[in-house]
Amino acid sequence: MTLPWEEDRPLLFASSALTLQDLHREFAVSEKRLPASLDPERPPGLAALERFLFRSGSCADPAGVALLSAPNPYAEVEAAVRWLRRVADSGVPWGECLVIARTPAEYGPTLASVCERLEVPLATLQPGKLLDRWPAAALRLLLRVFRFGWRRDDVLGYLRTVCEGDVRLEVESLGRRARRLGVREGRPEWESRLLGDMNPGSWCADRLAALAAWDRRLLSIRRSMRQHAEQLQALARAEGIGASQEHASAHRALSIATELAEASSLLNPGPVALAEFADEVLPAWESSSCPPDPADDQVLLVEPYDSRVRHCRAAVVLGLAERSF
C-alpha cells in the first residue's frame, strides 16, 4: 500500500495518519519511507509553498483555523454554514464573513438553500435578479396592490417584506383574520371588514390606512407616464423604500420605471391609467438584473481572487482536498 505522508505536515495528511494508525493496530506493518520527488521544472515559488503549507506550527494562531471534514459537498456546506452561524453568534458581523469557493457555481444552489434554512444572509458579487433583493421586491408588491385591486396575497406579501421584529406576529395575525373573514381583494373590503376593527396606532393599521390613502390618490385621475413614475418615487419615499444607499435595488427599480416612462411618453404623451403604467413596469422589473447591495450586512460568496474585496474576520474555504495541493 502506498500512502502520501509527511510527518512534519500532519494537518495536510491527517487521513493518511488515521489509516496508518488502523494498519498498525490490526497488522504487523513494515514501513519504507521514500524521499519526496524533486521535479527540476517545478517553479521555486511552488516548491517553497509545498514545503511550508500546513507545516506543524506554521500558523501564528492555530486556534483561528478550523478544519472540517465532510463525506460529500452537502455535508461540507452544512458544516461550514453552521460554523459561520456560531461565529456570528459570537459577535462577528455578517458583513465581515466570506465564503470562498474555487467553483461557486458548483456550491451556489446548495449553499443558498442551507443559508436560507439557517437564516444566514448570503450574497454574491455576480449580478442577480433584481426582484431577489427585498427593496425591489417590496416595490413590486406595492405596485401590484394598486394594480390588481388589493389582492390578499399582494397586501400580506408586501407587509411581510417590509416588517421587522415582533411586527411579524402582527402581520401573521392579520393574515389569519383576512382568511377567516374571507377577504380576498378590494380596498373597501379591507377597510370595512379589517381596518375598522384594528387597534388604532398599531403598525398594520397605520400601514393599511396609508396604503388606502395612496390608493385613492393614485387611482383618482389619469396621469402621464412620467407623472406616474414621479408618484411611484414619492410613494417609495413615503414607505421608506430606497431611503438609504443600502437599498441599491430600489434605486435601480425606480430608475427602470423612470426610463420606461420617458420612452413611453415619446410615443404616447397623453394621460394613462395606473394600470397601463404598471403593465409596462412590472415585466421590466421581472427581467432585470442588479448587482449586490454593497453595504448589505451579508456573507459574500466569492472566488479566491475576489477574497480581498472587503475586510474579513471569518472565512470559509469550500472544496479543499488533498489533491488541491
Secondary structure as UniProt FT lines:
FT   TURN            7..8
FT   TURN            10..13
FT   HELIX           14..26
FT   TURN            40..41
FT   HELIX           44..52
FT   TURN            53..54
FT   TURN            56..57
FT   HELIX           62..64
FT   HELIX           73..89
FT   TURN            90..91
FT   HELIX           94..96
FT   STRAND          97..101
FT   HELIX           104..117
FT   TURN            118..119
FT   STRAND          122..124
FT   STRAND          128..129
FT   HELIX           130..132
FT   HELIX           134..147
FT   TURN            148..149
FT   HELIX           152..162
FT   TURN            165..166
FT   HELIX           167..181
FT   HELIX           187..193
FT   HELIX           195..197
FT   TURN            200..201
FT   HELIX           203..220
FT   HELIX           225..239
FT   TURN            240..242
FT   TURN            245..246
FT   HELIX           248..267
FT   HELIX           274..286
FT   STRAND          289..290
FT   TURN            294..295
FT   STRAND          299..302
FT   HELIX           304..306
FT   TURN            307..308
FT   STRAND          314..318
FT   HELIX           322..324
//
